Amino acid sequence: MSSSVAIKNGILVSPGHPLNGALVSLKWSNGVIDEIGKEVGPADIIIDAQGGFISSGWCDVYSVLPDPGAEWKERIDTFSHAAHLAGFTQSAVFAGVDPLPVKASSIISLKQRAKDLKVDLLPLGAASEAREGKEMAEVNDMFLAGAVAQTDGMVPHGSDSLRSKLLEYCHSLNIPYLTHPYNPKWVAGGQINEGYISVNLGLKGIPKAAETTALLADIELAKWLGVPLRVLGISTKDSVEIIKNAREQGVDIKVAVPLMNICYTEADIDNFDERFKVMPPLRTNEDKDALRSAVLNGDINAIFSNHTPEDIENKKLEFDYTAFGAATYAGFIPQLFSEFNDEELPQVIHALTAGNRNFLDLESGSLEIGNAVNLTVISRNVPDNSSKNGSIAYNKLSFDSNAGGLVCTARGLQLNMHS
């Protein structure tokens, strides 16, 4: 790319910056920001943000890459391209199915393979051997190799004893343990939210108590051990209230919610659309509205993609047998624009930037003169082309919409644009 780039006519989203909320221009040269203001000097490349939003680069806190082991579902290059088109400059990724990321070698391999991609891939290590929730994985070795957090993702996280060991051990290493609150003992073979629609469709339901009881248990463990709690994926109004109460009791708790659970409900499954079979499950309108409000008032700290690519063999089946998950990068920005208005988007973008990085205990990043450039620009003024979504997964959650627009990301010497 050329040595200098200027982005003009964008609303700055950077709480604490004197120009936060103002229409600004930003210029960088050789990967370093050198001007931010109403006007900037000449540049080799000029990008019109079209009245969109300029923020520090978006960071995803949980996504799934089935490479190595199932590259036909999603390859590392298509994953990176899809994440860029969704507005991300960084993505914390659970990479590999064969082998799973349970050893330092998997973390090192991902970092080596991810060099020069459009998105900076941050390795997540599996918390337990084979993700079975029985024995702790090689947490320290993966941490030393560069894992940014430990988690078993969207599966049950084992016994109270194992989770307490993980909470305490990860805290001693100063690395987050991302726990997903789900108690499978409440239901075997649950498919969707337990309620009217599950009964009407003849599907086994997943009760809200499967989430809330596990969340309460994790909170009690964190209180007993005196350690922070990082909750990956809630889906209910009750969970929002439980978390608020825990904070009032002094628990250091941060929570991340998948965008799908803010944008959709169980009603979207009414015709057995397998793309909406996800974990955590889509719940009721009341739950969706509670999650949405919690993002806007700051009770929910972070938003993540939950990108989980699958192939046709695992997804185009009878609903009982189809795999959980959706390839969500394809529709991420249209979903944001459809769900939130321009007055609400700055708070949402703040969650996707500083909120997500704080959730992972990473430096929050800022758009300041002298800092290395790491930014995302989005605008809704250009019609979305859903065919340009990057992912090769079968279960892409994309749709034709006029809600999309310019997507520009920059990180160091890389400049990526799509419109």
C-alpha positions in Angstrom: 0.0 0.0 0.0 1.0 3.6 -0.4 2.8 5.3 2.5 0.0 7.6 3.6 -3.8 7.2 3.9 -6.5 9.6 5.0 -10.1 8.7 6.0 -12.5 11.6 5.9 -16.1 12.3 6.9 -16.4 9.7 9.7 -17.9 9.9 13.2 -15.2 9.1 15.7 -16.2 6.4 18.3 -13.5 6.7 21.0 -14.8 7.4 24.5 -12.4 9.7 26.3 -11.0 11.3 23.1 -11.8 15.0 22.9 -13.3 14.5 19.4 -15.4 11.5 20.4 -18.8 11.7 18.5 -17.5 14.4 16.1 -17.2 14.2 12.3 -13.5 13.9 11.8 -10.7 13.0 9.4 -7.8 10.7 10.3 -4.5 10.2 8.6 -1.6 7.8 9.0 1.7 7.3 7.4 3.7 4.1 7.3 1.3 2.4 9.7 1.4 5.2 12.4 -1.4 7.7 13.0 -0.1 11.3 12.5 -3.2 13.4 12.3 -6.8 13.4 13.7 -9.0 16.4 13.4 -11.7 18.2 11.4 -9.2 18.4 8.5 -5.9 16.6 7.7 -3.1 17.1 5.3 -2.8 15.5 1.8 -2.4 11.7 1.5 -1.6 9.2 -1.2 -5.0 7.4 -0.6 -8.2 9.2 0.5 -11.2 7.2 1.7 -14.6 8.8 2.2 -16.3 7.3 5.3 -19.6 8.6 4.0 -20.7 9.7 7.5 -20.1 6.3 8.9 -18.2 5.4 12.1 -14.4 5.3 12.7 -13.2 3.4 15.7 -10.3 1.3 16.9 -10.3 -2.1 15.2 -13.0 -4.5 16.2 -11.9 -7.5 18.2 -13.9 -10.8 18.3 -13.6 -12.7 21.6 -14.8 -16.1 20.4 -14.9 -17.8 16.9 -14.3 -21.3 15.6 -11.9 -22.3 12.8 -12.1 -26.0 11.9 -8.6 -25.8 10.3 -6.6 -28.0 10.7 -8.8 -31.1 10.5 -11.9 -30.0 8.6 -10.6 -27.4 6.1 -13.6 -28.1 3.8 -15.8 -26.3 6.4 -13.6 -23.2 6.6 -9.9 -22.6 5.8 -7.7 -20.2 7.6 -7.6 -17.8 4.6 -11.3 -17.8 4.0 -11.9 -17.4 7.8 -9.6 -14.3 7.9 -11.3 -12.8 4.8 -14.8 -13.3 6.2 -13.7 -11.8 9.6 -12.3 -8.7 7.8 -15.6 -8.3 5.8 -17.4 -8.4 9.1 -15.3 -5.5 10.4 -12.8 -7.2 12.6 -9.0 -6.6 12.8 -8.5 -9.2 15.5 -10.3 -12.5 16.3 -9.8 -14.8 19.2 -10.2 -18.1 17.6 -10.6 -21.7 18.7 -8.6 -23.3 15.9 -8.5 -26.9 14.9 -10.5 -30.1 15.3 -7.8 -32.6 14.5 -5.8 -31.8 16.5 -7.7 -29.7 19.0 -5.8 -26.8 20.5 -4.8 -28.7 23.6 -1.0 -28.4 23.3 1.5 -25.6 22.8 2.3 -26.9 19.3 -1.2 -26.0 18.1 -0.9 -22.5 19.4 2.5 -22.0 17.8 1.3 -23.5 14.5 -1.7 -21.1 14.4 0.5 -18.1 15.0 2.9 -19.2 12.2 0.1 -19.9 9.7 -1.7 -16.6 10.5 1.2 -14.3 9.5 0.2 -11.7 6.9 -3.5 -12.5 7.0 -6.1 -9.7 6.9 -7.0 -10.3 10.5 -4.8 -10.9 13.5 -5.8 -14.3 14.9 -5.5 -14.6 18.6 -5.2 -18.3 19.7 -7.6 -19.7 22.3 -6.5 -22.8 24.1 -8.8 -25.7 25.1 -9.4 -25.7 28.9 -9.8 -29.4 29.2 -8.3 -32.4 27.4 -10.3 -33.2 24.3 -12.9 -30.6 25.5 -14.4 -33.4 27.6 -14.5 -31.5 30.8 -12.6 -34.2 32.7 -8.9 -33.2 33.0 -7.2 -29.9 32.7 -5.4 -29.4 29.4 -1.8 -28.1 29.2 -2.8 -24.6 30.2 0.6 -23.3 31.2 2.3 -24.5 28.0 -0.3 -23.0 25.8 -0.1 -19.7 27.7 3.6 -19.6 27.2 3.1 -20.4 23.5 0.8 -17.4 23.1 -2.7 -18.4 23.9 -4.7 -15.3 25.0 -7.3 -17.3 27.0 -8.5 -20.8 27.9 -12.0 -22.1 27.1 -13.9 -25.1 26.0 -16.2 -22.8 24.0 -19.9 -23.6 23.6 -19.8 -27.0 25.3 -20.3 -28.0 29.0 -17.2 -27.1 31.0 -17.0 -30.1 33.3 -17.5 -30.5 37.1 -17.4 -27.7 39.7 -14.1 -29.1 40.9 -12.5 -28.8 37.4 -13.9 -25.3 36.8 -12.6 -24.2 40.2 -9.1 -25.5 39.4 -9.2 -23.7 36.0 -10.4 -20.4 37.6 -7.7 -20.5 40.2 -4.9 -21.7 38.0 -5.6 -19.3 35.1 -5.8 -16.4 37.5 -2.4 -17.3 38.9 -1.1 -17.2 35.3 -2.9 -13.9 34.6 -4.8 -15.4 31.7 -8.6 -15.4 31.3 -10.6 -18.6 31.6 -13.8 -18.1 29.6 -16.5 -20.2 31.0 -19.8 -21.0 29.2 -22.7 -21.5 31.6 -24.5 -24.6 30.5 -25.5 -27.5 32.7 -26.3 -30.5 30.4 -27.8 -32.5 33.3 -31.0 -30.4 33.0 -31.8 -31.9 29.6 -30.3 -34.6 27.3 -30.6 -33.9 23.6 -32.1 -30.4 23.9 -32.4 -28.6 20.6 -33.9 -25.2 21.1 -35.3 -23.0 23.9 -37.9 -24.8 26.0 -41.3 -23.2 25.5 -44.3 -23.0 23.2 -42.3 -23.2 20.0 -40.3 -26.3 21.1 -43.6 -28.0 22.0 -45.2 -26.9 18.7 -42.3 -28.2 16.7 -42.0 -31.4 18.7 -38.4 -30.6 19.6 -36.8 -31.3 23.0 -36.3 -27.9 24.8 -33.3 -26.5 26.6 -34.7 -24.8 29.8 -33.3 -21.5 30.9 -32.4 -23.1 34.2 -29.7 -25.1 32.3 -27.9 -21.7 31.9 -28.8 -19.9 35.1 -27.9 -22.7 37.5 -24.5 -23.1 35.8 -24.0 -19.3 36.0 -24.9 -19.2 39.7 -22.4 -22.0 40.4 -19.6 -20.2 38.5 -20.4 -17.0 40.4 -20.2 -18.8 43.8 -16.9 -20.4 42.7 -15.5 -17.0 41.8 -16.6 -15.5 45.1 -15.1 -18.4 47.1 -11.8 -18.2 45.3 -11.7 -14.4 45.0 -10.9 -14.5 41.3 -12.4 -12.7 38.2 -15.1 -14.4 36.2 -15.4 -14.1 32.4 -18.7 -15.5 31.1 -18.8 -16.5 27.5 -22.3 -16.6 26.1 -25.6 -15.9 27.9 -29.0 -15.9 26.4 -31.6 -15.1 29.1 -33.1 -12.1 30.9 -32.6 -14.0 34.2 -28.8 -14.2 33.5 -28.6 -10.5 33.0 -30.2 -10.0 36.4 -28.0 -12.6 38.1 -24.9 -10.8 36.7 -26.1 -7.4 37.9 -26.6 -8.8 41.4 -23.2 -10.5 41.4 -21.5 -7.2 40.6 -23.4 -5.5 43.4 -21.9 -8.2 45.7 -18.4 -7.2 44.5 -17.7 -10.0 42.0 -15.4 -9.0 39.2 -17.6 -10.3 36.4 -17.5 -9.5 32.7 -19.9 -11.1 30.2 -19.9 -11.5 26.4 -23.1 -12.2 24.3 -23.3 -13.5 20.7 -24.8 -11.0 18.3 -27.3 -13.6 17.1 -28.9 -13.7 20.6 -29.4 -10.0 20.4 -30.9 -10.0 16.9 -33.0 -13.2 16.7 -35.4 -15.3 18.8 -36.8 -18.8 18.9 -39.5 -17.7 16.4 -36.9 -17.7 13.7 -36.7 -21.5 14.0 -40.4 -21.9 13.3 -39.8 -23.4 9.9 -36.9 -25.6 11.1 -34.3 -23.3 9.7 -31.1 -25.1 10.8 -29.0 -21.9 10.7 -30.7 -20.8 13.8 -29.8 -23.9 15.8 -27.1 -22.4 17.9 -25.5 -22.6 21.3 -26.4 -20.7 23.4 -30.0 -21.2 22.0 -32.1 -18.3 20.8 -34.7 -17.5 23.4 -37.8 -15.3 23.7 -38.5 -11.7 22.7 -38.3 -10.8 26.4 -34.8 -12.4 26.6 -33.7 -10.8 23.4 -34.8 -7.3 24.5 -33.1 -7.7 27.9 -29.8 -8.6 26.2 -30.1 -5.7 23.8 -30.8 -3.3 26.6 -27.9 -4.7 28.7 -25.5 -4.0 25.8 -26.7 -0.4 25.5 -26.5 0.3 29.2 -23.2 -1.4 29.7 -24.3 -4.4 31.8 -23.1 -6.6 29.0 -19.5 -5.8 28.3 -18.7 -7.6 25.1 -20.3 -8.8 21.8 -18.9 -11.7 19.8 -19.6 -13.4 16.5 -19.8 -17.1 17.6 -18.8 -17.9 14.1 -19.1 -21.6 13.8 -18.7 -22.8 10.2 -20.2 -26.2 9.1 -20.6 -28.2 5.9 -23.7 -29.5 4.2 -23.2 -33.0 5.5 -23.4 -31.8 9.1 -26.0 -29.0 8.7 -28.5 -30.0 6.0 -30.2 -32.8 8.1 -33.3 -33.3 10.1 -33.3 -30.7 12.8 -32.6 -33.2 15.6 -29.4 -34.2 13.9 -28.1 -31.0 12.4 -25.0 -29.6 14.1 -25.2 -26.5 16.4 -23.7 -23.3 15.0 -23.9 -20.7 12.3 -21.3 -19.0 10.1 -22.1 -15.6 11.3 -19.4 -13.4 9.8 -21.3 -13.2 6.5 -24.2 -11.3 8.0 -22.6 -9.6 11.0 -22.6 -5.9 9.8 -26.1 -6.1 8.2 -27.4 -7.6 11.5 -25.8 -4.7 13.4 -27.4 -2.1 11.1 -30.8 -3.8 11.2 -30.9 -4.1 15.0 -29.4 -0.7 16.1 -29.9 2.8 15.0 -27.2 5.4 14.5 -27.6 6.8 18.1 -27.1 3.3 19.5 -24.3 2.1 17.3 -21.5 4.0 19.2 -22.2 2.0 22.4 -22.3 -1.2 20.4 -19.0 -0.3 18.6 -17.5 0.5 22.0 -18.4 -3.1 23.1 -16.8 -4.5 20.0 -13.6 -2.6 20.6 -12.6 -1.7 24.2 -15.3 -4.0 25.7 -14.1 -7.1 23.9 -10.4 -6.4 24.5 -11.1 -5.8 28.2 -13.0 -9.1 28.3 -9.8 -10.8 27.1 -7.5 -8.6 29.3 -5.9 -7.1 26.3 -4.8 -3.5 25.9 -8.0 -1.6 24.9 -6.3 0.2 22.0 -6.9 3.8 21.1 -6.8 6.1 18.1 -4.1 8.5 19.2 -1.4 10.3 17.3 1.8 8.3 17.4 0.0 4.9 17.9 0.2 2.2 15.3 -3.0 2.2 13.2 -5.6 -0.4 14.1 -9.0 0.8 13.0 -12.4 -0.2 11.5 -14.6 2.1 9.4 -18.2 1.1 8.6 -20.9 3.0 6.7 -24.4 2.0 5.8 -24.6 4.3 2.8 -23.6 1.7 0.2 -25.9 -1.3 -0.5 -24.7 -4.6 0.9 -23.6 -7.4 -1.5 -24.1 -10.6 0.5 -22.3 -12.6 -2.1 -19.0 -11.1 -1.0 -18.9 -12.6 2.5 -15.6 -14.5 2.3 -16.7 -17.7 4.1 -16.9 -21.0 2.3 -19.2 -22.5 5.0 -22.5 -24.0 4.1 -24.3 -22.5 7.1 -23.7 -18.8 6.3 -26.1 -16.5 8.1 -26.3 -13.9 5.3 -29.1 -12.1 3.5 -29.7 -9.5 0.8 -30.0 -6.1 2.5 -29.5 -2.4 1.9 -28.2 -2.2 5.5 -24.6 -2.9 4.7 -22.0 -0.6 3.3 -18.3 0.4 3.3 -16.1 -1.8 5.4 -12.5 -0.6 5.8 -10.0 -2.0 8.2 -6.4 -1.0 8.7 -3.8 -2.7 10.9 -0.1 -1.7 10.7 0.8 -1.6 7.0 -2.3 -3.4 5.9 -5.3 -1.6 4.4 -8.4 -3.7 3.5 -11.5 -2.3 1.9 -14.8 -3.6 0.7 -18.0 -1.9 -0.4 
